């Protein structure tokens, strides 16, 4: 189960990675906020 959850987290990060990198130059604070939200979301899934 944990492996499946970690896989889902990795897929989510890969899906949002291009969005965060493309918006990083224009909105660095916004990109940082999304990265923090993804980190919290993945942590909640693993727990």
Secondary structure, DSSP 8 states (H G I E B T S, - for coil): -HHHHHHHHHHHHHHHHHHHHHHHTT-HHHHHHHHHHHHHHHHHHH-
